[in-house]
Each structure stands twice: as C-alpha cells, then as structure tokens.
Amino acid sequence: MAHHPNLIAGQWRDGPGARADINPSDTTDVVGYYSTADAEQAGEAVAAAAAAAPGWAATPGAARGDILDRAGTELLVRSAELGEQLAREEGKTLPEAVAEVARAGHLLKFHAGQALRNTGEHLDSVRPGVEVTVTREPVGVVSIITPWNFPIAIPAWKIAPALAYGNTVVFKPAESVPASAWALVDALHRAGLPPGVLNLVMGRGRDIGDILTGSPEVGAISLTGSVSTGERVLRAATRRRARVQLEMGGKNPLIIADDADLDLAVEVALHGSYGSTGQRCTASSRLVVADRLHDEFVDKLWTRLEKWQVGDARAEGTDMGPVVDAQQLAQDLHYIEIARKEGAQLLGGEQLERERPGYYLQPALLVGTGNDDTVNREEVFGPVASVIRVADHDEAVSVANDTEFGLTAGIVTRSLARAGDFRRRSTAGMVMVNVPTAGVDFHVPFGGRGASSYGPREQGTAAREFFTATKTSYIAAGVPD
C-alpha cells in the first residue's frame, strides 16, 4: 500500500512516523498510510514558507490565479474519484462527498479570479500636492489548521484565498482524514506552485501545533476546530500579536413557526440536522417548534428518520453514513445518555451493527428537552437533534438566541413579516429562511458570533480582510521642472 509523505520546500518527505487512515464504514479497510511530522519538520516547513514568501508576494496575481484555476479544474474533473476516497475515509455518503470535492474545485477557481481583484483606493489628501493610495499586501506566512468533517472543502476555502493574495502556507489537516487533504495539496503542487509556497505537515497537534502557532515567522493563523483548541491558539497568537481567524462550532436553532409548511419543515430539519451524519458546525441541533405543530412535526420527522438507511458511505441507497471514528461515536452516545437522564424522550440513537465493522449510529431525536439541558448547551457533533417546544414566535426567537454560540440560525415560516423579524433579531452570523441551516455558498462570507467565531469572516470577497494587510501611502509628487 502506498505511503504518502509530507510536502516541505517543494519536496515530498517522509516523517518520523506514519498513521493508518481507517475507513469508518469498515474498520478493517485501510485507506492508506500517511506520514506524521514532528516539531523539527514543522519548523522546516515554516522556514521554507518564510523563504518563499517574498518571491510569491511579487508574483503577478494573474500567475497565481492560473495555478489555482488549473488545480480547481483538476478537482472538478476528478470529483467522482476523489469523492469516493473522501466518503471512504470520512464516512459521509458518496453524493455528499462528490459534491464536497466539486465545491473545493469551485473555491479554487473563484479565488483564482480574486487574485486579480485585490483592489485598493486612490484618494486626495487634505494637504495640497499630496496624494493618498491605500493598497492591500500579503500578511506573509499563514498557518492553516483544519478539522475532519469537511476534509477537502475547508482546506480549500482557507488555502485558496491565502495563496491568491500572495501569502505562503503551512497546512496541517486533521490527523484522522489525511487522504483528501493530501490530494488537494498534490493537485496544487503539480499545478505549478513554487517550492515552499504551500507546505503540508500531517500529524498530531500536540507534536507540531506549538510550532505552527508560536513561530515568529508565522504572521497569521486560520483554524477551524473545537472551542478549547481555538482558545489555546488564540492565547498563543495573542502573546506575539499574530493575526487569528477561528471557526469553533455552533448550537444552531431551527425555528418551526406555527404557520410553517409542515412537509417543508420536516425536509429542512431532516437535512439540516442529519446530513453528513450531523457532523457539521452548521447543523440544526436545536429544533425550536411552535406548540400548535409540535406533535405532528415530531411524528412526521421521526417517520422519515425511521426509514433512513444507515450504512456504508459508498453504498447505493445509503441515507446516512457512519460516525467518523470511535471517539466521536463515544461522545455521541455519552450526550444521548445525559439527555435521557435529564428527562428527554429518546427516539432512535442506538448503536448499529452492519455486515462489516464500523461506527454506525441510528439518528437520534430527543423530545421534551429544555433549552437549559446539557444537550442544548454543548455541541454534540453527531446525528443528534433535540426538540424544544415553545408557545409563540417571541419565545422561539428568545430560545434561539439563548446560547453562547452564534454561527447560524433558521426559521421555517410562510410569513414574510416573521422571517424579516427573525432576520433582524437573530444573534447568529448567518440566517436561513425556509432552507437548512447547514449548506452555504462559496462566494459569500461565512462565520458567526460569540463562541462560534473570532476574527474576520471566511470565504467570498470577505476572505481578503484576513489574508491581506492594509498599507496607506502618502505621495508628494513635487513641482515638475
């Protein structure tokens, strides 16, 4: 079986260790073996990125964009192949995995265009004979640290703008899903990136994280991960005043108003709560349901969930794949048990056995919960959603906002007035009306408030705010001879 090395200074290099990438649909299946870096290799990657930074910053935007465009085209052409690999290593269904690869391709191609749109300003000074220009320049070396739940899309939406705006990158993917990240880096490397511009160091955060966040050459850190990891990164970066961009999760509400189209509400909740095995920071984990529709909504949603096929992520007809690994499965079961002890009625939520060993969990619907219950305060990150009964629209909005998180929030309603009121009063960074809370476009800003996010927004044109630094220049041309 092939062994996949790290990429440092344009060279593929074995690390001091290796990790097996295990298929969560069949734990006897090894996707591949991937090198793990140590602190020394991580330091070499940072040094390589620092050495390459001046040359890449001076490279014309059109040339940077061409490389991103070539790599994006390759991902689109290979979406079926790479999608199967993604489903095999992470466990989301094959259609979801193929769509994620395609999204990564589109992200690269979008930012290929942005490489030529790094616009500035030209202003008159308050002083005669002086002109002012405001320009955007690369930050320098950027450390990018990504999670396991979107193993190619999230790396793409961070790496693409970093490179487009002239930064160099040291990239550490989640250790449990290296194959998709490796394929992305390989495509960008072969598309023509100069040595050192993009470096890949796989491995454990405890071994290399301090190098990626604490090295003085690193000017910015972009991380998607847990709140605890984000807080550690923020403390490390703040000590030396590095830029930080953090996406750390959510406890997202979906309001089912008393005038909602019930069939639409069930579809929106079904895919928002349980798509991608519920392993999305944007998942609808709190279903806030008006009293008038509560019982019928629960019945219809559970009728649909009971029919869902849970199985091998790559098998035809599978509605939901396995949980990513044993640790996540244990976490899901732990929160389900806590909810039961706190008085919730549990529908589903049983660990399942299939023909081959895997981390299979029946979708769980927790009924009769209160917003102060543990399961409604802490992020579970699995196919687990809870139902909170409310009396009216005002209570629904109040419950929806009653959380330390603020990533995304949704409402299903026929009323434009209620939709508009919720959009204005919601304290989330993204608001969805009659569509799932999970599922965002690649060309618009992504991010939340509170414990969900810190720093400038990701994706779209907003990405420029994090990956560039502003320079204001005053120019006195003088009097011509």
C-alpha positions in Angstrom: 0.0 0.0 0.0 1.3 3.5 -0.9 2.9 5.7 1.7 2.1 9.4 1.5 4.8 11.8 2.7 4.7 15.4 3.8 5.5 18.3 1.4 8.2 20.7 2.6 10.0 23.2 0.4 8.7 21.6 -2.7 9.9 18.1 -1.7 7.9 15.1 -0.7 9.5 13.9 2.6 8.7 11.1 4.9 8.1 12.0 8.5 9.5 10.2 11.6 6.2 8.3 11.9 3.1 7.2 10.0 -0.6 6.9 10.6 -3.1 4.5 9.1 -6.2 6.2 7.6 -9.1 3.9 8.6 -12.4 3.6 6.8 -15.2 4.3 9.4 -17.7 2.2 7.3 -15.3 -0.8 7.6 -12.6 -0.6 10.2 -10.7 -3.5 8.6 -10.1 -1.3 5.5 -7.0 0.9 5.5 -7.3 3.8 3.0 -3.6 4.5 3.1 -0.6 5.3 5.3 0.3 9.0 5.8 3.5 10.5 7.3 3.3 12.3 10.6 5.6 15.2 11.1 7.5 16.2 14.3 8.4 19.6 15.6 11.6 19.6 13.6 9.9 19.0 10.3 7.2 21.6 11.2 9.9 24.1 11.9 11.5 23.4 8.5 8.1 23.9 6.8 7.7 27.3 8.5 11.2 28.2 7.4 10.5 27.1 3.8 7.3 29.2 3.7 9.2 32.2 5.1 11.9 31.9 2.5 9.4 31.6 -0.3 7.2 34.5 0.8 9.0 37.4 -0.9 9.0 35.7 -4.3 5.4 34.6 -4.1 4.2 38.0 -3.0 6.0 39.5 -6.0 4.4 37.0 -8.4 1.7 38.7 -10.6 -1.8 38.0 -9.5 -2.6 36.5 -12.9 0.1 33.9 -12.5 -1.1 33.0 -9.0 -4.6 32.7 -10.3 -3.6 30.5 -13.2 -2.2 27.9 -10.8 -5.4 28.0 -8.6 -7.5 27.6 -11.7 -5.6 24.6 -13.0 -5.9 22.9 -9.7 -9.6 23.7 -9.4 -10.2 22.2 -12.9 -8.4 19.0 -11.8 -10.6 18.7 -8.8 -13.8 19.1 -10.8 -12.6 16.5 -13.4 -11.7 14.1 -10.6 -14.7 14.7 -8.4 -16.1 11.2 -8.7 -12.7 9.6 -7.9 -11.8 11.9 -5.1 -15.3 11.9 -3.8 -15.2 8.1 -3.4 -11.9 8.5 -1.5 -13.5 11.2 0.8 -16.5 9.0 1.5 -14.2 6.1 2.3 -12.0 8.0 4.8 -14.6 10.3 6.4 -17.9 8.5 6.2 -20.3 11.0 4.6 -22.4 9.5 1.8 -20.9 9.3 -1.7 -23.2 12.0 -3.2 -22.3 14.4 -0.4 -18.6 13.5 -0.8 -18.6 14.1 -4.6 -20.3 17.4 -4.0 -17.7 18.5 -1.5 -14.9 17.8 -3.9 -16.7 19.8 -6.5 -17.1 22.6 -4.0 -13.4 22.6 -3.4 -12.8 22.9 -7.1 -15.1 25.9 -7.4 -13.5 27.5 -4.4 -10.1 27.3 -6.1 -11.5 28.7 -9.3 -13.3 31.5 -7.5 -10.2 32.7 -5.7 -8.2 32.3 -9.0 -10.3 35.3 -10.1 -9.9 37.1 -6.8 -6.1 37.1 -7.3 -6.7 39.8 -9.9 -9.2 41.8 -7.8 -7.0 42.9 -4.9 -8.3 46.4 -5.3 -7.2 49.5 -3.3 -8.1 53.2 -3.2 -6.7 56.4 -4.5 -7.7 59.5 -2.5 -7.0 63.2 -2.4 -5.1 64.3 0.8 -6.3 67.2 2.9 -2.9 68.8 2.0 -2.3 70.3 -1.4 0.0 68.4 -3.7 -0.3 65.2 -1.7 -2.0 62.0 -2.9 -3.0 59.0 -0.9 -3.1 55.4 -2.0 -4.5 52.5 0.1 -3.2 49.1 -1.0 -3.5 45.5 0.2 -0.4 43.4 0.7 0.1 39.7 1.8 0.4 39.0 5.5 3.3 36.6 4.9 3.4 33.1 6.3 0.0 31.7 7.2 -0.6 28.5 9.3 -3.8 26.7 8.3 -5.3 24.1 10.6 -8.4 22.2 9.6 -10.9 19.7 11.0 -12.0 16.2 9.8 -15.7 16.9 8.9 -15.0 18.6 5.6 -11.6 17.3 4.7 -11.2 18.9 1.3 -13.7 21.9 1.3 -12.5 23.6 4.4 -8.8 23.4 3.5 -9.7 24.7 0.0 -11.6 27.7 1.4 -8.6 28.7 3.5 -5.7 27.8 1.3 -7.2 29.3 -1.9 -7.5 32.9 -0.7 -4.2 32.7 1.2 -2.4 31.8 -2.0 -4.5 34.1 -4.2 -3.5 37.2 -2.1 0.2 36.3 -2.2 0.7 34.5 1.2 2.7 31.3 1.7 1.1 28.5 3.7 2.0 25.8 6.2 -1.0 23.4 6.3 -1.9 20.8 9.0 -5.0 18.8 8.3 -6.9 16.7 10.8 -4.9 13.6 11.6 -7.8 11.2 11.1 -8.6 12.2 7.5 -5.3 13.0 5.6 -6.1 11.5 2.2 -8.4 14.3 0.9 -6.0 17.0 2.2 -3.1 15.2 0.6 -4.9 15.1 -2.7 -5.6 18.8 -2.6 -2.0 19.7 -1.9 -0.8 17.3 -4.6 -3.1 19.0 -7.2 -1.9 22.5 -6.2 1.8 21.3 -6.2 1.5 19.8 -9.7 -0.3 22.9 -10.9 2.9 24.8 -10.6 3.4 26.3 -7.1 7.0 27.3 -6.5 8.8 25.4 -3.7 7.9 26.5 -0.2 4.7 28.3 -1.2 2.5 25.5 0.1 3.8 23.1 2.7 1.9 20.1 4.1 2.7 18.7 7.6 0.5 15.9 8.8 0.5 14.8 12.4 -0.8 15.4 15.9 -1.5 18.8 17.2 0.3 18.0 20.4 3.5 17.4 18.4 3.5 20.2 15.9 0.8 22.7 17.0 3.1 24.9 19.0 5.4 25.4 16.0 2.5 26.3 13.7 1.0 28.8 16.2 4.1 30.1 18.0 6.8 30.5 15.4 7.7 34.2 15.0 7.8 33.8 11.2 4.0 32.9 11.2 2.1 36.1 10.6 -1.4 34.6 10.7 -3.3 31.5 11.9 -6.6 30.3 10.5 -8.2 27.4 12.4 -11.4 25.5 12.3 -11.8 23.3 15.3 -13.2 23.0 18.8 -13.7 25.9 21.2 -10.9 24.6 23.5 -8.4 24.3 20.6 -9.4 27.7 19.4 -8.8 29.3 22.8 -5.4 27.7 23.0 -4.5 29.0 19.6 -5.8 32.5 20.4 -3.7 32.7 23.6 -0.6 31.6 21.8 -1.1 34.0 18.9 -2.0 37.0 21.2 1.2 36.7 23.1 3.1 37.7 19.9 0.3 39.7 18.2 -0.2 37.4 15.3 -3.5 37.5 13.3 -6.0 34.9 14.2 -9.1 33.6 12.5 -11.2 31.0 14.4 -14.3 28.9 13.5 -15.2 26.9 16.5 -18.7 25.4 16.2 -22.3 26.1 17.0 -25.5 25.1 18.7 -27.7 26.1 15.9 -31.5 26.6 16.2 -34.1 26.0 13.6 -37.5 27.5 14.4 -40.6 25.8 13.1 -43.2 28.6 13.2 -46.9 27.8 13.8 -47.7 28.8 10.2 -44.9 26.6 8.7 -45.5 24.3 5.7 -45.1 21.1 7.7 -43.7 19.0 4.9 -41.1 21.7 4.1 -40.2 22.0 7.8 -39.6 18.2 8.0 -37.3 18.3 4.9 -35.4 21.3 6.2 -34.9 19.7 9.6 -34.1 16.3 8.2 -31.2 17.5 6.0 -30.1 20.3 8.3 -29.8 18.1 11.4 -28.8 14.8 10.0 -27.0 15.4 6.7 -23.3 14.5 6.7 -24.2 12.3 9.8 -24.9 15.6 11.7 -21.1 16.3 11.8 -21.3 19.9 10.7 -20.8 23.0 12.8 -23.8 24.4 10.9 -26.2 21.5 11.7 -29.6 22.3 13.2 -29.0 20.7 16.6 -31.9 22.6 18.3 -35.4 22.3 16.8 -37.5 25.0 18.3 -41.1 24.1 17.5 -44.3 26.0 18.0 -46.8 24.3 20.3 -49.5 24.1 17.6 -47.3 22.0 15.3 -45.1 20.2 17.8 -46.7 16.8 18.0 -47.4 16.5 14.2 -43.9 17.7 13.4 -42.2 15.2 15.7 -44.3 12.4 14.3 -43.6 13.2 10.7 -39.9 13.8 11.3 -39.5 10.5 13.1 -41.4 8.7 10.4 -38.9 9.9 7.9 -35.9 9.1 10.1 -37.1 5.6 10.8 -36.9 4.9 7.1 -33.4 6.3 6.6 -30.8 3.7 5.6 -27.7 3.9 7.8 -24.8 2.0 6.2 -21.6 2.1 4.2 -21.0 5.6 3.0 -20.3 4.4 -0.6 -23.2 2.0 -0.9 -26.1 2.9 -3.2 -29.2 3.8 -1.2 -27.4 4.9 2.0 -29.0 7.9 3.5 -26.5 8.4 6.3 -23.0 7.0 6.7 -21.1 6.2 9.9 -19.8 8.5 12.6 -16.1 9.4 11.8 -14.4 7.3 14.5 -14.7 5.5 17.8 -14.0 8.7 19.8 -16.8 10.6 18.2 -19.2 7.7 18.5 -18.5 7.5 22.2 -19.1 11.3 22.5 -22.5 11.0 20.7 -23.6 8.1 22.9 -22.4 10.0 26.0 -24.6 13.0 25.2 -27.6 10.8 24.4 -27.3 9.2 27.8 -27.0 12.5 29.5 -30.2 13.8 27.7 -32.1 10.6 28.8 -31.1 11.1 32.4 -32.2 14.8 32.2 -35.7 13.7 31.1 -35.6 13.7 27.3 -37.7 11.1 25.4 -35.3 9.3 23.1 -36.3 8.2 19.6 -33.6 6.2 17.9 -30.0 6.8 18.9 -29.0 3.1 19.0 -25.6 1.9 18.0 -26.0 -0.3 15.0 -24.2 -3.4 13.6 -23.7 -3.9 9.9 -22.1 -6.6 7.7 -18.7 -5.0 8.3 -17.5 -3.4 11.5 -18.0 0.4 11.6 -19.1 3.3 13.7 -22.8 3.2 12.9 -25.3 5.2 14.9 -29.1 5.4 14.3 -30.2 9.0 14.0 -31.3 10.3 17.5 -34.2 12.6 18.1 -34.6 13.9 21.6 -38.1 15.1 22.5 -39.2 17.1 25.5 -36.0 18.9 26.2 -35.5 22.4 27.7 -33.0 24.9 26.4 -31.0 24.7 29.6 -30.5 20.9 29.2 -26.9 19.9 28.6 -27.6 18.6 25.1 -28.9 22.1 24.2 -25.9 24.0 25.6 -23.0 21.9 24.4 -22.1 20.9 20.9 -22.6 17.1 20.3 -21.4 17.0 16.7 -23.3 13.9 15.5 -26.7 12.7 14.2 -28.4 14.0 17.3 -31.1 16.7 17.4 -33.3 17.9 20.2 -36.8 19.4 20.2 -37.8 22.4 22.3 -41.5 23.2 22.5 -42.4 27.0 22.6 -45.6 28.9 22.8 -45.2 31.6 20.2 -42.8 33.5 17.9 -41.3 35.7 20.6 -40.5 32.8 22.8 -39.0 31.0 19.8 -36.7 33.9 19.0 -35.7 34.2 22.6 -34.8 30.5 22.9 -32.9 30.6 19.5 -30.7 33.4 20.8 -30.2 31.9 24.2 -26.8 30.3 23.5 -23.1 31.2 23.8 -22.8 30.2 20.2 -23.9 32.2 17.2 -23.0 30.6 13.9 -26.2 30.0 12.0 -29.9 30.1 12.7 -33.0 29.3 10.7 -36.8 29.6 10.5 -39.5 27.8 8.5 -42.5 30.1 8.1 -44.9 31.3 5.4 -44.8 34.9 6.9 -42.5 37.4 5.4 -43.1 39.6 8.4 -41.9 36.8 10.8 -39.0 35.9 8.5 -37.9 39.6 8.5 -38.3 40.0 12.2 -36.2 36.9 12.9 -33.5 38.0 10.4 -33.2 41.3 12.3 -33.4 39.9 15.8 -31.2 36.8 15.4 -27.8 37.0 17.0 -26.3 34.5 14.6 -23.8 35.4 11.9 -25.8 33.6 9.2 -29.6 33.4 9.0 -31.6 30.9 6.9 -35.3 31.2 5.9 -37.0 28.0 4.6 -33.7 26.4 3.9 -31.4 24.2 6.1 -29.0 25.9 8.5 -26.3 23.6 7.0 -25.3 24.5 3.5 -23.6 27.7 2.4 -22.4 29.2 -0.8 -18.7 29.6 -1.5 -18.8 33.2 -2.8 -20.3 34.9 0.3 -19.0 35.4 3.8 -19.0 32.6 6.3 -18.8 33.0 10.1 -20.6 33.6 13.3 -20.6 35.4 16.6 -19.9 34.7 20.2 -18.2 31.4 20.9 -18.6 30.3 17.3 -16.1 32.6 15.6 -13.3 35.0 16.2 -11.7 37.3 13.6 -12.6 38.3 10.1 -15.1 36.2 8.0 -14.1 33.4 5.7 -15.0 32.8 2.1 -16.0 35.1 -0.7 -14.6 38.6 -1.0 -14.6 38.8 2.8 -11.6 36.5 2.9 -9.4 39.4 1.8 -9.8 41.1 5.2 -7.8 38.3 6.9 -5.3 37.4 4.3 -4.1 40.9 3.5 -2.7 43.9 5.4 -3.6 47.5 4.6 -0.9 49.9 3.6 -1.6 53.7 3.4 0.9 55.7 1.3 1.2 59.5 1.1 2.9 60.8 -2.0 4.0 64.3 -2.7 5.0 64.5 -6.3 6.6 67.9 -6.1 6.7 70.6 -8.8 7.8 69.5 -12.3 10.9 71.0 -13.8 
